[in-house]
Amino acid sequence: MGEFIDQVARTVAAGGSRREALKRIGGAVAGALLAGLLPKEAAAGPGDPCGGKCTAKQCCNVANGVASCVAKCPNTPGKNSQPQCCYQGVCATSCGEAEEGCCNTVTGQCVLNGQCPPDPNNPAIKGCCDRSKPLPVCVAKCPNNSCCVGDQTCRPSCPGTDCCNTVTGHCIANGTCPGANGNKGCCQCTDNPPFTRCLAACPSGVSCQGGFCAQGTCGCTPKTCAGDYAGQCGTALSDGCGRTLDCSNTCPSSQVCMTSVSPRVCCTPKTCAGDYPNQCGTTLDDGCGGTLDCTAACTGAGRVCLTNNTCVKPVTSPTSCLADCYPCGCGNDVSGARYCYQLGGAPTPCSTDSDCPRGGFCNSASGGVCTTACYP
């Protein structure tokens, strides 16, 4: 610019006409405007094999050791036998580090994550980045084994309770699955990626609960009776995934489910022979919240069951202890009949009163046995 000003000044000083000076100025301005309209070479970036010769709409591609400017990087296997995309002016096999960018295969240029173009057939549906291959590429819809999450990246599952809308290929909020005739659909859990999918309606016989087809939260590993409720029982134990477990048949055959406590536990009940010898009745506590019927334990051989659940064999005189007068007791059976019975096992044989415990005497009329006065 300084040289140009000097030339104009010399023209005037040498007696040149004003027209000639203006011509020089106009020519310089026109040249500057024309230069601004022509394509410029891109500044050579670090590691640019083309040395900055490519324009802004070109990319530097290296093939067979020769660098050249191309309008679009080849989408056929190139460097390292992998597809390429233009990243920072150079054809590369990736679009930056980690999840920095994604290749727009229409333009052949890497775009920032979240800037993939929408579906050309439905512009309302955002595009997504498929990262299942070494070179991530923009797609109108994610592959069937993935779904597009909020950052516009294809993922193997939707976050939280979101569900995959397989029509659009995007994850949507729980409870917003589209159904038939304007009704809401429901989310079904699956065993394979993306692990959820929107259905217009749940399968026959299955209801929609909390946005899911009667399955609780997807991705949740339910508890089991054997692994998580060992020793417990019942029909309404939580499986940890929004449903209940029926563990009512998990107790061993020798145990019962104790329903009177919480949590319910498996319990070994008492038995008539082992825990209630010489007792009887129908309401003995079984120790597990139930009752025992030990009536059968007091039948035959002249035995009767009294109301105090005592199994006895009445003495000769059923209503009085005076006849044989040895230690005895009396009581009624369930029908109200009165019986008296010998206490403490067999009478003690004796010859005189001194052979008997204190308070007792020798009853020779009863065959010489110790006894005490007892009354019905």
DONUZA-619544 format. One record per residue (C-alpha): x, y, z; residue number from 1; chain. Coordinates in nm, 3 decimals, always signed. Layout:
X,Y,Z,NUM,A $
...
END
This chain:
+0.000,+0.000,+0.000,1,A $
+0.292,+0.242,+0.077,2,A $
+0.442,+0.183,-0.268,3,A $
+0.104,+0.259,-0.426,4,A $
+0.077,+0.595,-0.243,5,A $
+0.433,+0.686,-0.350,6,A $
+0.343,+0.617,-0.712,7,A $
+0.041,+0.847,-0.695,8,A $
+0.249,+1.124,-0.535,9,A $
+0.521,+1.099,-0.804,10,A $
+0.256,+1.122,-1.073,11,A $
+0.122,+1.450,-0.933,12,A $
+0.467,+1.592,-0.866,13,A $
+0.580,+1.518,-1.221,14,A $
+0.295,+1.730,-1.357,15,A $
+0.071,+1.443,-1.442,16,A $
-0.295,+1.521,-1.492,17,A $
-0.557,+1.468,-1.225,18,A $
-0.732,+1.220,-1.459,19,A $
-0.423,+0.998,-1.464,20,A $
-0.394,+1.005,-1.085,21,A $
-0.760,+0.911,-1.045,22,A $
-0.713,+0.629,-1.297,23,A $
-0.434,+0.486,-1.087,24,A $
-0.651,+0.505,-0.770,25,A $
-0.957,+0.347,-0.940,26,A $
-0.751,+0.063,-1.080,27,A $
-0.612,-0.017,-0.739,28,A $
-0.957,-0.021,-0.577,29,A $
-1.102,-0.245,-0.852,30,A $
-0.813,-0.483,-0.814,31,A $
-0.868,-0.507,-0.443,32,A $
-1.242,-0.579,-0.489,33,A $
-1.174,-0.847,-0.750,34,A $
-0.918,-1.012,-0.527,35,A $
-1.179,-1.033,-0.250,36,A $
-1.420,-1.218,-0.480,37,A $
-1.175,-1.484,-0.595,38,A $
-1.130,-1.811,-0.395,39,A $
-0.855,-1.793,-0.142,40,A $
-0.623,-2.069,-0.041,41,A $
-0.688,-2.195,+0.310,42,A $
-0.424,-2.122,+0.562,43,A $
-0.203,-2.422,+0.617,44,A $
-0.299,-2.582,+0.945,45,A $
-0.068,-2.791,+1.155,46,A $
-0.008,-3.126,+0.987,47,A $
-0.178,-3.017,+0.660,48,A $
-0.014,-3.229,+0.387,49,A $
-0.141,-2.985,+0.121,50,A $
+0.031,-2.685,+0.281,51,A $
-0.286,-2.473,+0.292,52,A $
-0.349,-2.485,-0.084,53,A $
-0.705,-2.619,-0.056,54,A $
-1.003,-2.379,-0.055,55,A $
-1.259,-2.366,+0.224,56,A $
-1.483,-2.605,+0.028,57,A $
-1.207,-2.855,-0.036,58,A $
-1.023,-3.106,+0.177,59,A $
-0.670,-3.239,+0.159,60,A $
-0.656,-3.606,+0.073,61,A $
-0.344,-3.821,+0.067,62,A $
-0.351,-4.119,-0.171,63,A $
-0.049,-4.330,-0.256,64,A $
+0.175,-4.080,-0.083,65,A $
+0.046,-3.785,-0.291,66,A $
-0.150,-3.501,-0.128,67,A $
-0.423,-3.333,-0.334,68,A $
-0.723,-3.109,-0.276,69,A $
-1.058,-3.284,-0.328,70,A $
-1.417,-3.162,-0.314,71,A $
-1.516,-3.455,-0.091,72,A $
-1.317,-3.720,+0.090,73,A $
-1.363,-4.069,-0.056,74,A $
-1.622,-4.272,+0.137,75,A $
-1.459,-4.590,+0.015,76,A $
-1.184,-4.742,+0.230,77,A $
-0.888,-4.508,+0.219,78,A $
-0.623,-4.449,+0.478,79,A $
-0.563,-4.762,+0.686,80,A $
-0.838,-4.930,+0.480,81,A $
-1.104,-4.722,+0.659,82,A $
-1.359,-4.467,+0.528,83,A $
-1.260,-4.101,+0.563,84,A $
-1.424,-3.769,+0.639,85,A $
-1.292,-3.413,+0.629,86,A $
-1.174,-3.312,+0.974,87,A $
-1.011,-2.969,+1.011,88,A $
-0.937,-2.955,+0.638,89,A $
-0.775,-3.298,+0.610,90,A $
-0.934,-3.633,+0.515,91,A $
-0.924,-3.845,+0.833,92,A $
-1.056,-4.176,+0.960,93,A $
-1.218,-4.010,+1.264,94,A $
-1.390,-3.687,+1.357,95,A $
-1.180,-3.592,+1.656,96,A $
-1.130,-3.748,+1.993,97,A $
-1.391,-3.945,+2.189,98,A $
-1.736,-3.815,+2.081,99,A $
-1.624,-3.477,+1.950,100,A $
-1.784,-3.501,+1.608,101,A $
-1.964,-3.711,+1.348,102,A $
-1.930,-3.744,+0.971,103,A $
-2.201,-3.590,+0.757,104,A $
-2.181,-3.832,+0.466,105,A $
-2.379,-3.593,+0.244,106,A $
-2.115,-3.318,+0.261,107,A $
-1.823,-3.539,+0.360,108,A $
-1.746,-3.298,+0.646,109,A $
-1.719,-3.369,+1.017,110,A $
-1.979,-3.184,+1.222,111,A $
-1.991,-3.130,+1.596,112,A $
-2.180,-3.383,+1.804,113,A $
-2.553,-3.301,+1.801,114,A $
-2.540,-3.127,+1.460,115,A $
-2.625,-3.419,+1.233,116,A $
-2.881,-3.317,+0.968,117,A $
-3.247,-3.427,+1.010,118,A $
-3.415,-3.710,+0.824,119,A $
-3.455,-3.582,+0.464,120,A $
-3.793,-3.757,+0.440,121,A $
-3.914,-3.611,+0.770,122,A $
-3.729,-3.294,+0.871,123,A $
-3.905,-3.294,+1.209,124,A $
-3.697,-3.597,+1.313,125,A $
-3.345,-3.504,+1.413,126,A $
-3.054,-3.699,+1.277,127,A $
-2.831,-3.903,+1.503,128,A $
-2.469,-4.020,+1.516,129,A $
-2.404,-4.391,+1.475,130,A $
-2.079,-4.472,+1.656,131,A $
-2.090,-4.849,+1.607,132,A $
-1.806,-4.828,+1.353,133,A $
-1.457,-4.670,+1.366,134,A $
-1.577,-4.367,+1.168,135,A $
-1.894,-4.229,+1.331,136,A $
-2.149,-4.127,+1.068,137,A $
-2.471,-3.927,+1.071,138,A $
-2.784,-4.137,+1.009,139,A $
-3.149,-4.050,+0.967,140,A $
-3.241,-4.335,+1.203,141,A $
-3.030,-4.545,+1.439,142,A $
-2.978,-4.916,+1.365,143,A $
-3.233,-5.157,+1.516,144,A $
-3.003,-5.249,+1.805,145,A $
-2.979,-4.890,+1.930,146,A $
-3.183,-4.576,+1.987,147,A $
-3.104,-4.204,+1.969,148,A $
-3.067,-4.040,+2.311,149,A $
-3.080,-3.669,+2.397,150,A $
-2.726,-3.587,+2.278,151,A $
-2.819,-3.723,+1.933,152,A $
-2.600,-4.031,+1.968,153,A $
-2.715,-4.388,+1.900,154,A $
-2.695,-4.581,+2.228,155,A $
-2.770,-4.948,+2.313,156,A $
-3.035,-4.839,+2.565,157,A $
-3.240,-4.538,+2.667,158,A $
-3.152,-4.360,+2.993,159,A $
-3.360,-4.405,+3.307,160,A $
-3.722,-4.489,+3.236,161,A $
-3.721,-4.353,+2.881,162,A $
-3.845,-4.579,+2.603,163,A $
-3.734,-4.624,+2.241,164,A $
-3.983,-4.508,+1.979,165,A $
-3.892,-4.754,+1.705,166,A $
-4.076,-4.544,+1.445,167,A $
-3.852,-4.239,+1.490,168,A $
-3.556,-4.422,+1.643,169,A $
-3.543,-4.175,+1.932,170,A $
-3.573,-4.226,+2.308,171,A $
-3.879,-4.054,+2.454,172,A $
-4.002,-3.990,+2.807,173,A $
-4.187,-4.259,+3.001,174,A $
-4.562,-4.247,+2.944,175,A $
-4.540,-4.077,+2.602,176,A $
-4.536,-4.382,+2.372,177,A $
-4.784,-4.323,+2.090,178,A $
-5.082,-4.556,+2.063,179,A $
-5.363,-4.618,+1.818,180,A $
-5.633,-4.360,+1.748,181,A $
-5.462,-4.091,+1.952,182,A $
-5.441,-4.304,+2.265,183,A $
-5.125,-4.359,+2.464,184,A $
-4.920,-4.668,+2.400,185,A $
-4.696,-4.848,+2.647,186,A $
-4.330,-4.945,+2.684,187,A $
-4.224,-5.308,+2.666,188,A $
-3.897,-5.436,+2.811,189,A $
-3.688,-5.656,+2.582,190,A $
-3.392,-5.888,+2.635,191,A $
-3.186,-5.734,+2.353,192,A $
-3.071,-5.377,+2.272,193,A $
-3.220,-5.122,+2.291,194,A $
-3.399,-5.315,+2.574,195,A $
-3.717,-5.106,+2.544,196,A $
-3.963,-5.040,+2.266,197,A $
-4.288,-4.850,+2.235,198,A $
-4.598,-5.056,+2.161,199,A $
-4.935,-4.922,+2.054,200,A $
-5.082,-5.157,+2.317,201,A $
-4.952,-5.426,+2.552,202,A $
-4.989,-5.793,+2.451,203,A $
-5.322,-5.959,+2.524,204,A $
-5.380,-6.016,+2.893,205,A $
-5.103,-5.776,+3.000,206,A $
-5.183,-5.435,+3.147,207,A $
-4.980,-5.114,+3.128,208,A $
-4.849,-5.027,+3.474,209,A $
-4.644,-4.715,+3.533,210,A $
-4.577,-4.680,+3.162,211,A $
-4.452,-5.038,+3.124,212,A $
-4.631,-5.356,+3.018,213,A $
-4.669,-5.515,+3.367,214,A $
-4.297,-5.557,+3.398,215,A $
-4.177,-5.290,+3.638,216,A $
-3.858,-5.103,+3.555,217,A $
-3.660,-5.227,+3.255,218,A $
-3.303,-5.328,+3.317,219,A $
-3.382,-5.426,+3.675,220,A $
-3.273,-5.767,+3.804,221,A $
-3.562,-5.900,+4.016,222,A $
-3.503,-6.062,+4.351,223,A $
-3.569,-6.433,+4.401,224,A $
-3.719,-6.635,+4.684,225,A $
-3.414,-6.857,+4.722,226,A $
-3.149,-6.590,+4.681,227,A $
-3.300,-6.289,+4.857,228,A $
-3.570,-6.425,+5.088,229,A $
-3.413,-6.742,+5.229,230,A $
-3.608,-6.849,+5.539,231,A $
-3.892,-6.608,+5.457,232,A $
-4.227,-6.676,+5.296,233,A $
-4.546,-6.507,+5.182,234,A $
-4.725,-6.399,+4.867,235,A $
-4.644,-6.026,+4.851,236,A $
-4.266,-5.996,+4.886,237,A $
-4.117,-5.716,+4.674,238,A $
-3.902,-5.824,+4.380,239,A $
-3.725,-5.486,+4.382,240,A $
-3.852,-5.404,+4.034,241,A $
-4.207,-5.291,+4.107,242,A $
-4.366,-5.635,+4.124,243,A $
-4.426,-5.895,+4.397,244,A $
-4.296,-6.246,+4.456,245,A $
-4.499,-6.547,+4.569,246,A $
-4.273,-6.735,+4.811,247,A $
-4.556,-6.918,+4.989,248,A $
-4.426,-7.262,+4.886,249,A $
-4.060,-7.211,+4.970,250,A $
-4.063,-7.352,+5.326,251,A $
-3.934,-7.709,+5.375,252,A $
-4.198,-7.980,+5.416,253,A $
-4.138,-7.992,+5.792,254,A $
-4.209,-7.618,+5.832,255,A $
-4.501,-7.381,+5.782,256,A $
-4.520,-7.011,+5.688,257,A $
-4.566,-6.806,+6.005,258,A $
-4.819,-6.542,+5.900,259,A $
-4.855,-6.371,+6.238,260,A $
-4.516,-6.194,+6.218,261,A $
-4.360,-5.951,+5.973,262,A $
-4.166,-6.038,+5.774,263,A $
-4.320,-6.380,+5.747,264,A $
-4.077,-6.661,+5.824,265,A $
-4.065,-7.037,+5.792,266,A $
-4.135,-7.199,+6.130,267,A $
-4.107,-7.552,+6.269,268,A $
-4.435,-7.626,+6.456,269,A $
-4.451,-7.808,+6.787,270,A $
-4.588,-8.164,+6.806,271,A $
-4.824,-8.338,+7.047,272,A $
-4.581,-8.618,+7.130,273,A $
-4.266,-8.406,+7.151,274,A $
-4.392,-8.086,+7.312,275,A $
-4.720,-8.175,+7.486,276,A $
-4.682,-8.521,+7.651,277,A $
-4.983,-8.622,+7.863,278,A $
-5.171,-8.317,+7.732,279,A $
-5.464,-8.296,+7.500,280,A $
-5.715,-8.059,+7.343,281,A $
-5.774,-7.882,+7.015,282,A $
-5.627,-7.538,+7.086,283,A $
-5.268,-7.604,+7.195,284,A $
-5.023,-7.344,+7.062,285,A $
-4.811,-7.483,+6.778,286,A $
-4.547,-7.207,+6.822,287,A $
-4.598,-7.081,+6.467,288,A $
-4.913,-6.877,+6.510,289,A $
-5.148,-7.172,+6.478,290,A $
-5.302,-7.440,+6.703,291,A $
-5.254,-7.813,+6.754,292,A $
-5.525,-8.076,+6.788,293,A $
-5.390,-8.333,+7.032,294,A $
-5.723,-8.505,+7.095,295,A $
-5.598,-8.829,+6.942,296,A $
-5.318,-8.843,+7.198,297,A $
-5.571,-8.903,+7.476,298,A $
-5.791,-9.184,+7.356,299,A $
-5.826,-9.547,+7.465,300,A $
-5.728,-9.724,+7.788,301,A $
-5.997,-9.536,+7.979,302,A $
-5.827,-9.197,+7.942,303,A $
-6.019,-8.869,+7.918,304,A $
-5.920,-8.510,+7.825,305,A $
-6.007,-8.242,+8.080,306,A $
-6.076,-7.878,+8.003,307,A $
-5.732,-7.781,+8.133,308,A $
-5.585,-7.986,+7.844,309,A $
-5.471,-8.261,+8.085,310,A $
-5.496,-8.621,+7.973,311,A $
-5.590,-8.845,+8.273,312,A $
-5.701,-9.196,+8.360,313,A $
-5.983,-9.167,+8.618,314,A $
-5.964,-9.354,+8.950,315,A $
-6.213,-9.625,+9.042,316,A $
-6.455,-9.374,+9.186,317,A $
-6.478,-9.120,+8.905,318,A $
-6.614,-8.828,+9.107,319,A $
-6.434,-8.860,+9.440,320,A $
-6.087,-8.921,+9.575,321,A $
-6.224,-9.038,+9.914,322,A $
-6.284,-9.401,+9.817,323,A $
-5.921,-9.498,+9.773,324,A $
-5.782,-9.178,+9.931,325,A $
-5.441,-9.145,+9.767,326,A $
-5.308,-8.821,+9.611,327,A $
-5.548,-8.732,+9.336,328,A $
-5.705,-8.443,+9.150,329,A $
-6.041,-8.378,+8.991,330,A $
-6.172,-8.190,+8.689,331,A $
-6.432,-8.181,+8.415,332,A $
-6.404,-8.295,+8.057,333,A $
-6.534,-8.095,+7.760,334,A $
-6.882,-8.243,+7.806,335,A $
-6.896,-8.128,+8.170,336,A $
-6.855,-8.474,+8.324,337,A $
-6.649,-8.477,+8.644,338,A $
-6.350,-8.706,+8.688,339,A $
-6.092,-8.762,+8.960,340,A $
-5.746,-8.899,+8.889,341,A $
-5.433,-9.008,+9.066,342,A $
-5.153,-8.751,+9.101,343,A $
-4.781,-8.810,+9.096,344,A $
-4.773,-9.154,+8.948,345,A $
-4.812,-9.478,+9.148,346,A $
-4.884,-9.458,+9.526,347,A $
-4.595,-9.512,+9.768,348,A $
-4.621,-9.851,+9.949,349,A $
-4.614,-9.826,+10.330,350,A $
-4.656,-10.021,+10.653,351,A $
-4.688,-9.731,+10.897,352,A $
-4.744,-9.355,+10.876,353,A $
-4.372,-9.300,+10.925,354,A $
-4.310,-9.451,+10.583,355,A $
-4.504,-9.170,+10.419,356,A $
-4.396,-8.809,+10.342,357,A $
-4.491,-8.539,+10.586,358,A $
-4.862,-8.480,+10.579,359,A $
-4.938,-8.824,+10.453,360,A $
-5.051,-9.141,+10.625,361,A $
-5.048,-9.513,+10.553,362,A $
-5.386,-9.630,+10.428,363,A $
-5.400,-10.001,+10.502,364,A $
-5.749,-10.019,+10.354,365,A $
-5.599,-9.935,+10.014,366,A $
-5.343,-10.210,+10.033,367,A $
-5.087,-10.018,+10.239,368,A $
-5.016,-9.703,+10.031,369,A $
-4.931,-9.350,+10.139,370,A $
-5.206,-9.101,+10.081,371,A $
-5.333,-8.760,+10.186,372,A $
-5.681,-8.641,+10.238,373,A $
-5.818,-8.515,+9.911,374,A $
-6.159,-8.398,+9.809,375,A $
-6.354,-8.370,+9.489,376,A $
END
